[in-house]
């Protein structure tokens, strides 16, 4: 069974796509995709999810 990585922390957002890699703000690679377009989509979706969680936290 693969070793699980720790969850991302708020200070690692927003994520960025760098060619076929998804990276945190400090440049740490957290995922590799099959294409640059897929890496962009992954970063966008994770950033949107993080933004919604932050909004929910503030509105609660």
Buried (B, 14 or more C-beta within 10 A) or exposed (E): EEEEEEEBEEEBBEBBBEEBBBBBEEEEEBBEBEEEEBBBBBBBEBBEEBEEEEEEEEEE
